[in-house]
Amino acid sequence: MADDCAPLIQKALDEVAAAGGGEVVLPPGDWPYRGALTVGGGTVLRGSAGTRLLALDPRRSAVCLRGRFPAVRDLLLDGRATRRSSAGDAAGFRLLRAEEAELDRVRVTRTAAAGIFVQETVGFRITHSTVHGCLADGFHVTAASRYGQILGCRSYDNGDDLFALVGYASNGAPVEHMVIADNIGRNGAARGITCLGARHVAITGNLIHGSAAAGIYLHQETSYDTFAPSWVVVSGNVLRDVARKASHAGLFIGGGRGAQPLKAGGTLSNAIEQVVLSGNLLDGSGHDGLYVSSRARRVTGSGNVVRNVRQGAIRIDSREASVEAVAE
């Protein structure tokens, strides 16, 4: 195998895209590459059992999906990074200004940035994929991306949040219309599932087992200049052994003050609004169990169970919250 397969792979991807789309199949074996690769519109990059992309430069490890209907399936990417980065080029699979993009049965390990990084993308579906041992977030969705699904995936032993939806005010709009469902996260260095500045979100049926901070975290963070989440359903999740180190609740609903400007005009309140908490089990927290801030509005729900927490089991400070939860 050549020392750098990037030119060969990129040439095949470009030819397929220019012909109107199709598949590029990488046979089993190691495929070392130097420099980010791009999968264009209508193009599928497919591997098989034993196919591994091996980054020669961890600073430019990303396989970038762009255009309409790009996809990657059945492929392992090893970033071989030893130092963390926030650069998109240092991610694993990067969805950038894509439409209706798909990742299915991919695996990512040892990248400097997020294992799977989604930016400015409208319509995406990530299924049955695994991110482990990366130095930043496992899955990170940001930059006003909308209409996305992360389903049946795994994220473990990563250097920051296991799954993160983050809408920065500098992007001019929040992340919107997301489904995070039936995933498993283990041993996160920060939070399990983070929702900062995302609207119209369903977080359902996930298992988070082991996280340094909250298992599920909804908040507006002034220090990172994010929007606040709103219209969020959190249901049927199981959180075990969470908030091992951070001094906040295992299931945390926060909120901020003031408002953030929208690029399209107007503002968006920094208060968390319209949250439903239903049928969640929190079993083991190193700090508090369930917390709802006084800056959260219209928080409702029932059937939540909290047990095995070190401090307060249930604390609801919001006057606009009606959440049923049982401490066992």
Buried (B, 14 or more C-beta within 10 A) or exposed (E): EEEBBBEEBBEBBBEBBEEEBEEBEBEEEEBBBBBBBBBBBBBBBBBEEEBBBBBBBBBBBBBBBBBBBBBBBBBBBBBBBEEBBEEBBBBBBBBBBBBBBBBBBBBBBBBBBBBBBBBBBBBBBBBBBBBBBBBBBBBBBBBBBBBBBBBBBBBBBBBBBBBBBBBBBEBBBBBBBBBBBBBBBBBBBBBBBBBBBBBBBBBBBBBBBBBBBBBBBBBBBEEEEBBBBBBBBBBBBBBBBBBBEBEBBBBBBBBBEEBBEBEEEEEBBBBBBBBBBBBBBBBBBBBBBBBBBBBBBBBBBEBBBBBBBEEBBBEBEBEBBEBEBEBE
